[in-house]
Amino acid sequence: MSVVEPGSFLTLHYRLAGPQGDVVNTFGGKPATLSLGAGELSPVLEQRLVGLAEGARAAFDIPAGEAFGERNPDMIQWLARKELDAMGDPQERYAVGDVIHLPTPDGQGQFAAVVQAVRDDGALRLDFNHPLAGQPVTFEVEVIGIL
């Protein structure tokens, strides 16, 4: 029987939840595929997967701040409307609580931010912290396949 090792390629269902409920949950839909060590999950979560057998289901309660670090006040920043428009749709309307996706500086990926405030001039105060930063996390997983 195969078990998860560092570098394993996995097909799995997983759920990440904080005190407010689920942030990610694939159990009701298509399973996720990922490669351990590629940075798709935090190292703390990957560590919990190592040693699990194919077909295993497990749930882990991870203490506040351990899975995604503590909240960092420097990760909350204002972004001018003209910068937003240059990166996306100038017609887009934003509201507090929206999750928006912005391109990484190299243009190769995306990162998410939560809108905390919208100024009269259209600028947004964005929180780039992981939504579960500084919170206890429940990580539930079902290992479907290991390659």
N, C-alpha and C positions, 0 to 999 in steps of 0.2 A: 504494500500500500504506500502511495507517495505522500510525503508530508511537505509542507511549505518550508522552503529554505531561502536564505538571502539570495536575491537574483531570480527567484521563481517567477514564472509568468502565470497569472491566476485568472480564473473566471470565478466571480463571487457575487453574492448579494451582500450589501452592507447598509447599515443605518447609523447615522451620526446624529445624536440628539443632545441638546443642552436642557437647562431648566425650563425654557420656553417651548420645548418640543423638538420635532425633527427638523434638521437642516438639510440632510440628504437621506433618502430612503429609496433603494432600488428594489425592495422586496415585492412591490406590486407591479413591477415592470421588467424591463430588460436588464439582465445582470451586467455588472461592470467587468471590464478586463483591464488588468494593469500588471506592470512589471515591478517587482519589489526592488527598491533602490533607485528607481527612476524619478522619485520626488512627487509621485502622484498622490501619495498619502504621506502624512507627517511620519517621521522616523519612529515616534512613540507608538503610532498605530501599527506600522509595519512590524515592529518588534513583537506586538501581541499576536500577529499572524504566524510567526515562525514557530514550527513544530506542530501546527494544526494539520490533521489528516484530511485528505479529500473526503468530502461529504460531511465534515464536522460543522456543527453550529456552536457558536460561543457568544457570550456577551461580557463586556468588560466595563467596569466603572472606573473612569480615569479622573484623578483629582484635579481641581481647578488649576488652570494654568499649565498643566503638564502636557496636554495634547497639542495645544496651539499657542503656547506662551501666554504671558500676561498681556493685558491691554496696554498699548503704547500710545500716550497722548500725542506724540509726534506723527502718528499715522492718521491724525485727523487734520485735514487741510481744506482750504478754500480753493475752488477751481473757477476761474472766470468763464463767463458764458461764451466769449469768443473762442477760448481754448476748447470748450466742450463742442461747440459747433464745428470746429476744425477736425475733431475726431469722430463726429457722428452726424446725426440728423439735426439740422438747425430748427426744424419744426417740432422736435421732441419736447414734451412737457414733463417736468420732473416734480415729484411729490416726496415729502418726508416719508422715509421707510422704503422707498424704491431701492432695488439693487440694480446698479448699473455696471456694465462691463466696458472697460477701457483697454486700448491696446498697450502692450508693454513698450518701453522706449525703443526696443529693437524691432518692434512690429511683428515679432514672431509668435506672440501669444496674447493672452488677455488676463486682466485681473479684475476682481470685483470690488465694489465699494458700496456702502449704504449711504443714502442721502439723509443727512441729519437736519439740514436747514436749506431753505431757498431764499436768497436775498431778492429785493425788489429789482435789481439790475440783472437778475437771472443767474448770478453766481451760486454755486452749490457748496455747502460744507459737507465734505465726504469723509467717511470713516473707512480707512483701508485696512483696519484690523480684521482678522478672521472673525466671522460672526460668533465663534465659540471661544475666542481668546479670553483668558481669565475666568473661564467657567468650567464647572465639572462637566465631563462628557461621558455619555453612554455610547459605546461602540459595539454594535451587534453585527455578527458576520456569519455567513454560510459559505463554506468553500465548496464550489461546484466542481471545478477542475483545476489541475496543476499540470503545467507543461514543462 
